[in-house]
Amino acid sequence: QVQLVESGGGLVQPGGSLRLSCAASGFTVSSYSMNWYRQAPGKGRDLVARIAGTNGATMYADSVKGRFIISRDNAKNTVYLQMNSLKPEDTAVYYCNRQLGNYWGQGTQVTVSS
């Protein structure tokens, strides 16, 4: 019954912005720690950002700190990843993840290229 559906990916030029959405069903996102991961071609899956279900505290990988913002809209039961000042090295498939139970969405492709 738990489902995570990412959207918002696409092709963007360096320096541009995208907002990814993770629509959750079967549970309430405010009750769980939620993560964004990404996997670049030929590389492993890396944690990008986390928002805690207890108090909403956030954390970021050093590579995105100051550029990306994780947030949630409890009324919409959706987690967001606002990505600014995008770089070619941000190109990856981005995945939404519920930490407890290790649930994953299908991923959404982000390509940063001129």
C-alpha angles and dihedrals in degrees: 000000000000109000133175119190120187124202140162102071124132146118117316135168122246110278092028131117139236134180117214121202130205112196111199130200133177093039142037114261093210089066096056140052108252126201140195116212130179135201121200121202110287094003138098128263110272132194111246105174142350135199118195121231093213102058106353094250113164135212133185140197112253090243093064104027111127092019105058129054125195117203142155137220106210094192090057094036088228134134120210137200113201108199118195134175090022120202131200089250088063088070107121146108107277120214132195115219137188106214098211106068092008096251119178138197124223094260134240126236120239117188120184110192142130 
